[in-house]
Amino acid sequence: MPHIPYDSLKAKLKGQRILLVGGAGFIGHNLAMELADMGADVMIADNLMVNSMIENSFNPEQDPIQRQAYLDFLLSRFSILREKGVQLRNCDARILIDLGRVFEEYRPTKVVHLAAIASAVDAKQEPGLCFDLQLITLRNVLELVRPKVDEINQTMFMSSSTVYGDFEGDTVDETTFPRPEGIYANAKFMGERLVRTYRTQYGLGTTVIRPSALYGERCISQRVSQKFIENGLTGKPLLLEGGGDGRLDFTYIKDLVQGQVRALALHESPDDSSTFNITFGNARTIKELADIVKEIVPQTILEERPRAVDKPIRGTLSTERAQKILGFKPEWPLETGYRQYCQWYVDAWEKAKRKANDL
Ligand SMILES: NC(=O)c1ccc[n+]([C@@H]2O[C@H](COP(=O)([O-])OP(=O)(O)OC[C@H]3O[C@@H](n4cnc5c(N)ncnc54)[C@H](O)[C@@H]3O)[C@@H](O)[C@H]2O)c1
């Protein structure tokens, strides 16, 4: 495996203007922070319509502590971005002319597409919106990059591990044929196909990233890794379907961002376009996740349930290609990454509780 020191990437990112479409979300703001630290210029274009302040403030199902905690998470995203000099434009990427204005103003050299309903469950509830947020926004990005391939050297598309569908063995790699199921995974797969078509037909430099089951500070997407901690903190049981034997390749956001930064810095030309699994690279059970919550929040209640019939079958995404080509080296197993995140959550929740009680 090549050793490519992370710090050496700074020289490659210097002078790059990187536009993150849908970049105010969980992955986007973390990527923006890291790219800014690595010396790149960064702008976010986001209309804040998913997992946002307004949605959060007016959600009737939220209790006051959760609302306060999420507002704190979202506000801290913005303060950190501002402190790091990241610019943000409020722009609906479904509207070509609006996104076009951002492209004209910023003149990016790289574009990362992140806009989506970033949950297969939510996407199933609103298939039309899922299609628009993933694919209309992507169409606009590709159409704006197409006439500018001399200036924009790379378009990165955030796909998903769900494109693989149910795993046949323990591990998949990028040569495994995708068998996506459901609207979210199929829209991701269509997105990948579109991106590759624009590369072969119009010469765009492209990179496709397939992440899996992310967790980390300031996430409000309510995936299992976040829900479990909140349930532990609020006395609700952690439901373990089939005893919690389902497996996911849980990945700490810091590992994903390291991989993305490497893929952005090391991309030389349209010829080195590639698809990368960027995950921790070792699937773990839901029960193992729950055990860590129980250790950090001892009052946590674990409750077993029968396995759902249509539960997706997952496993490990091999990161060998990213290791070989990008020098990617995941650093955060569940024992350190998820523990650190849980600890952070407990503290953040306590702060939110005090604020909510003062109101
Ligand atoms: N988080 C994960 O575990 C995970 C795993 C695999 C893939 N992904 C993919 O990575 C990407 C980012 O995920 P995330 O977790 O940061 O999600 P997120 O919901 O936190 O962020 C998505 C962002 O896209 C923005 N957006 C949506 N529609 C838009 C529009 N029309 N114009 C401008 N902005 C718009 C939202 O406002 C939001 O800020 C998504 O494409 C998601 O499908 C995420």
The ligand as an ORCA input file, in Angstrom:
! r2SCAN-3c Opt
* xyz 0 1
  N     -24.917      9.912      6.322
  C     -24.784      8.682      5.822
  O     -24.670      7.674      6.558
  C     -24.703      8.488      4.326
  C     -24.376      7.219      3.853
  C     -24.306      7.029      2.478
  C     -24.526      8.092      1.619
  N     -24.842      9.324      2.101
  C     -25.086     10.400      1.124
  O     -24.226     11.504      1.400
  C     -24.897     12.746      1.086
  C     -24.901     13.676      2.296
  O     -25.529     13.006      3.388
  P     -25.723     13.700      4.817
  O     -25.717     12.620      5.818
  O     -24.784     14.855      4.951
  O     -27.216     14.235      4.680
  P     -27.865     15.588      5.269
  O     -29.348     15.423      5.206
  O     -27.271     15.936      6.572
  O     -27.407     16.673      4.189
  C     -28.007     16.802      2.923
  C     -27.988     18.270      2.587
  O     -28.517     18.451      1.264
  C     -29.239     19.655      1.263
  N     -30.194     19.700      0.155
  C     -31.230     18.853     -0.082
  N     -31.883     19.257     -1.171
  C     -31.251     20.354     -1.639
  C     -31.491     21.226     -2.735
  N     -32.523     21.048     -3.571
  N     -30.646     22.261     -2.931
  C     -29.608     22.477     -2.068
  N     -29.344     21.695     -1.006
  C     -30.176     20.643     -0.793
  C     -29.964     19.626      2.607
  O     -30.486     20.892      2.975
  C     -28.886     19.106      3.522
  O     -28.134     20.155      4.103
  C     -26.289     12.354      0.627
  O     -26.303     12.308     -0.775
  C     -26.485     10.978      1.211
  O     -27.433     10.233      0.458
  C     -24.940      9.533      3.437
*
